[in-house]
Amino acid sequence: MDIISTEELRKKEIINLCDGARLGYACDFEFNKCTAQIVGLIIEKSSGFLGLGSSDSAVIPWCKIQCIGEDTILVNFNSAELQNFCRKRKKKIFD
């Protein structure tokens, strides 16, 4: 089993397999507090990504991650899915 730290994860750029778009860099995770499972990867905004401001981030559902490689994280979104899944992160994730 390969193990990766959060620090290593933050250095990996996220690339969309469907169009080659550079989506940004991983900065955090979203967890389900009931199951303790990772449900999403929070990414820092890349220039021009979905029109988000510089302090905004987006969430990639964990099921959309295809591969975590040496330098990149590959995700698989078609253009319609990208609009639906990459939503602005709320200030408070958990109640």
Secondary structure, DSSP 8 states (H G I E B T S, - for coil): -----HHHHTT-EEEETTT--EEEEEEEEEEETTTTEEEEEEEEE-TTSTT--TT-EEEEEGGGEEEE-SSEEEE---HHHHHHH-EE--S----
